[in-house]
Amino acid sequence: MFLVPVNRNLSELSRSLDRFFDDNFFADNRDAGTAALRSPALDVIESETAYTVKLDMPGVAKDAVKVNIDGRRISVDAEQRKDDEKKDGERVIYRERTVSRFSRTFSLPQEISQSDSSASLEHGVLTLKLAKRGATSGSQLTVN
C-alpha cells in the first residue's frame, strides 16, 4: 500500500533530479572553462497545417543558432561564447562564464516543408513555425 500516488511523485522526483544535476552542482574549479551542453526545454503545438515549436535559449544570439530539417526530424544547435571584457591594467582572477552549448533533436509526426517554415529568436525564446508536408529532403532553416 502506498501513502501517496506513485506516478506523480516518481515523475516529480525524476524532474527534480534532472534539474539538480543539470545545474552543474558538482563542478569544481577544474571544470571552469569547459562548455556545458544543455538540452533546451521545448513546447510543440500542432495546427492543421503546421507545428509551432518554442525552445528556451537564453543568452544566445540569432546567428549562433542552426536549425536543420530532415523530413520529420528537427535538430537545433547553438553555441554562445562569452567575450573577454577586460581593460588595460586588469587581469582575470577567476572565470566561470565560458561557452554555453544548446542541442536538441526531436521528431514530429509529419514531414516538414522547409520552404514554408520560419524561425525567430526573441527574448531568449526560439520560435519555429514548421509547415507540414509530404516527402522532403534535408535542409537548413535560417533564424530571423
Secondary structure, DSSP 8 states (H G I E B T S, - for coil): --SS-HHHHHHHHHHHHHHHHHTTTT--GGGTTS-EEE---EEEEE-SSEEEEEEE-TT--GGGEEEEEETTEEEEEEEEE------TT---S-----EEEEEEEEE-SSEEEEEEEEEEEETTEEEEEEEEESS---EEE-B-
